[in-house]
């Protein structure tokens, strides 16, 4: 018999296998997907009744020429300010 007592493995060794490092392209792709999901969620939240995007879409639907005029004037004002 041997006097050496085998050591038990560390608890974390068997739970999480070593993950392979991601390529930079995969990391960028994951970041873009996450950002797109957050933007889509924000847009959906803004489209709920009573929220700003809902109000703007209702105004544009009811008076498209007036909305176009306001958007044009805002664009001109912002362009001159820069």
Order of alpha helices (4+ residues) and beta strands (2+ residues): alpha-alpha-alpha-alpha
